[in-house]
């Protein structure tokens, strides 16, 4: 009896377990297939984002587990559950072992653990709730992949996941309601299955995608990292003996030994000593302890790194202090300081120069895509660096050096204290410089010193005759002098269209002298060299700095895509108490590099709209601007009243259409009037010359000739001759000249005469169009 009593209890236990609501199995094959597709998509997304294949094995095992679990969904499977539990404990132990062995980013480790748990879990998914766990795991894997992704290769996987998730959620909801099939009644009494609802799912997919992109575009980007665990690669072991004196550039090779990388301290390397030669088409020639600007050629574009930064900037690499006549060199290349980090942290603190003025913290994370030299790009004034090597070096020009070359997939993070560029304060600095600044940053070859100085002083003294202003006042401030000289070079010298058109420099030729007095131009980096030497000739300390431009911003990934062709050199000028600030004399470049003062809160929305507007014609862009403005000005009460009209029959529909037409026109007219009012109010607060100049730019933009931020006023005036009559272009040029003279030279323009001439231009244009 005891035996039969226990057997009866076992039967009752099995029966009660099967009849329990918690044990109801999921019979929908389509639901299970879609859940499996979501999980597989999450696994694939993780591999694509991480650019690895460490989880490829999980796909066939997940498929096998899903099939086995479906056929055994009504069984208790005690043995399988026990094996799954043991496997999960083993996976957790392996994860902790990997975690303690690596101090860097743990996202990949967590993703791998989650994939292992999902594979084990797939062998025991009898109920809808178990499938719900798998849905959540797929979503988490997609989220991890989103944080790891640096390219648009993740976008197709995201769209695929969304396309699968929508019908999966519908089936999950129907399963919760106890409905086993998707069937709806249609007029003939037939049934409509899932395959016939593709139109509905397509519309739903489009709606969700549009809402998602809209939310993504308007999300603010606050200037700060909330966590202090930054992305950085795994530890790179370094042999003893690192001094930081050698620069390893894959673009320079020793003669007769092309299979090995060269170092910057060898005079036998390609492209050194000012001798004629050809540029390497992959690596920028300026990342070395010596650079030869007597090279010709051009690079083939390729992506070298991706940067996630709180602000757009110039990714500074190294600076040069000694001009050689045909290039530059780092005179104190052996005078470097090595810095070590603690064995339990990737953080290295860097010495900051003593400067006054306001600064802003900017966090940048760099991911190397193609091999680079052992020079570490960073924004100006790096304060902390999270780098995988236990030691780095800092040279006297505040450049960072690694013990090894920056290989592909290397990731590191830099925190910089970037100074604000206050023009008023910088213009008030004196010409009293410390002795160490005078010793290294005023050097100029004596053979050209007098000639370059005379030319520089002539430009500054007679700048009114150089089509800039009508003033006899000279520029006294070093900041204004540097700004004007950079602008002068941009406007009066040119870059050859063909890279082979510029002849090589002879043995006795000097680059600056040839640029100024013979060829009237040169390569982009030649402009920066000439500006640096010209400033030195009049006693203003300057140096040449090489690095990467900000690159192309991708609004979808939030990263700057930097190519080898984005590398170039600028001029850095020293201002007592405030440090070094860059000036860019290269044509078609902004005169001043991007500043941290620019608001970046809604940069994604701005960049996204600029990207979209670039593909649209101007009339359509203006129409979209008007529509968006109208939408944001409506109030909720008007919307409710408007929608109620369409519930009142044909008369209400007709009234609603009339109201729609009237409201659209009224909103447009109101927006135009408000814009005019706000523009007039803003212009009234500006100085008279600034107000007239802005009025002219606004009027020109309405006529289809807006001013690009990289253009100087006089460059913009020259372009106007190509789009307007000579009389109109002459007035535009006169206003631009007067504005530059007032802004940079303190010259008081004849405002009454300029206003009268500008009003005649506007009246003539209005009469012509009417």
Secondary structure, DSSP 8 states (H G I E B T S, - for coil): -HHHHHHHHHHHHHHHHHHSGGG-B---HHHHHHHHHHHHHHHHHHHHHHT--TTTHHHHHHHHHHHHHHHTTTS--HHHHHHHHHHHHHHHHHHHHHHHH--S--HHHHHHHHHHHHHHHTT---BHHHHHHHHHHHHHHHHHHHHH--STHHHHHHHHHHHHHHHHHHHHHHHHHT--S---B-TTS-B--GGGGHHHHHHHHHHHHHHHHHHHHH----SS-S---------B---S---S---EEEEEEETTEEEEEEETT-TTBTT-TT--EE--SSS-TTSSSEEES-EE------EEEEEEESS---EEEEEE-EE-SSEEE-TTTT-EEEEE--TT--EEE-------S-EEEEEEEEEE-S-B-SEE-B-SSEEEEE-SBSEEEEETTS-EEESS-B-TT-EEEEEEEEE---HHHHHT--S---HHHHHHHS---HHHHHHHHHHHHHHHHTGGGGTS-S------SHHHHHHHHHHHHHHH-B--SSTTSS----TT--HHHHIIIIISB--HHHHHHHHHHHHHHTT--EEEEEEE---EEETTTTEEEEEGGGEEEEEEEEETTTEEEEE--STTS-SS---TTS--TTHHHHHHHHHHHTTS-HHHHHHHHHHHHHHHH--HHHHHHHHHHTTSHHHHHHHHHHHHHHHHHHHHHHHHHHHHHHHHHHHHTS-HHHHHHHHHHHHHHHTT----TT--HHHHHHHHTTTS-HHHHHHHHHHHHHHHHHHHH-----HHHHHHHHHHHHHHHHHHH-
